[in-house]
């Protein structure tokens, strides 16, 4: 087994990338529109563990989903890999802000403290995951732009 450094692994993954299809962007738009509808109606459905504080995180959720929808519409027309990497970095940052807002506002109430701590732990893990994925994307973008 050869020991490839991180940059070599990134270069290899760039070369092995699959081609994307327009249908993937259309599906992403539809799924994000469904999420937009769900998140904007959660408080109307009176779900017992979601508090009214959810309205405080709704603007960042709407911004993230709206931006993702706009990006996928753009991808239908124009989607070079460098642009997808660049915009995915922004999407990741917005995703991080959504998770961070959910963590700090925590618009949920549970009867068992273990569930509360478990969900907060999951949110922390997700924030770490988004940071790692974003750093990887930045390295991929830099590698892609400097490769011959």
N, C-alpha and C positions, 0 to 999 in steps of 0.2 A: 504494500500500500504506500503510495507516494504521499509525501507531506507537502501539500500545496499551501502557500500562505493565503491570507484572506483576499488579497487583491487578485491572485491567480484564480481563486474560487469564484470571485465575482466575474472575472473575464470569461471563465468557462460557462457560468450561468447565463451571461449575456449571449454567448454564441449558441447556447442550447434553448433559447427562448422559443416558445411556440408562437405561431401567428394568431392574432386575435381576429374575431369575426364581428361584423356589425351587430349580429343578433345578441352578442354578449352585452353590448352597450344598451340595446333596447331593453333587454331583460333587467339590467341594472337600473334603468330609468323607471321601469314599472315597479320594481321592488322598492325603490326609494320613495316613489309616490305613495305606495301602500303604507310604508313606515311613516311618512309625513301625515297621512290621514289618521293612522292609529295613534301616534303620539299627540296629535292635536285634539283627539277626542277622549283620551284616557280619563281626564277629570270628569267628563260628562257621563262616563260609564260607572262612576262611583265604585271603583275597585277599592276594597277596604284597606289595603296596605299602602296605597298611594295617597300621599297627603296633598293638600292644596299648594304646598311649597314646590310641587312639580312645575307650576307655572313660572317659577324663577329660573328653571333650566330649559324651559321650552324655547326661548329665543336662540340659544346656542345650538340646540338640536335642530331647529328649523334652518338656521344658517348652514350648518354642516350638511344636512340633507339637500337643501336647495342648491348649494354649491356643487355637490356631487351630481345632482341631476343636470345642471348646466354643463359640467365637465363632460358627462357622458353624451350629451347632445353634441358638444363640440367634437368628441371622439368619432361620432358617426361620420362627420365631414372630414376630419383631419386628425390622424393619430400616430404621428411618428413616436418612436420609443422614448426619445429624449423629452418630448412634451408630456407623455404619460408619466414618466418618472417625476418630472418637475411638479406636475399638478397633484400627483399622488402624495408628494411630500406635504403640500398644503392641506390635502384631505386628511392626512395623518395628524397634522397639527390641530385641525378642527376636531378630529376624533378625540385627541388627547384632551382638548378643552371641554368636550362633552363629558368625558369620563371624569375629569377633575371636578367639573361642576356637580355631577351626580354624587361624587364623593364628599365634597364640601357642603353642599346644600342637603344632601341625603333626604330626598323627598319620600321616604318610605318609613313605615312603622310596622314593626313585627312584635308579636307577643313574646317571642323567645329571643333573648339577647344573643344566643349563639348564631341565629340566622342573621342578625344585624352585623355582628363581627365577621361572619363568613362572607357576607356580601361586600363589606368594606374591604376585606382581604382580596376578594376577586377583583374589585375595582383597582386596587393598588397593583395587582399582577397585570391587569390589562394596561394600565398606564406604563408600566415598565416594558411590556411587550410592544406598545406603540412607539416608545422611545427607541428601542432596539431596531424595530422595523424601519423607522425613519432614518436612523444613522446608516443602516444598510442601504437604503434607497439613495441617500446622499452620496455614499461611496460608489454605488452603481452608476449614478448620474455622472459623477466626476470621471469615472473609468470610461463610461460610454463616450463622453465628450473628448477625452484625450486619446482614445484608441484610434489607430490608423485603419 
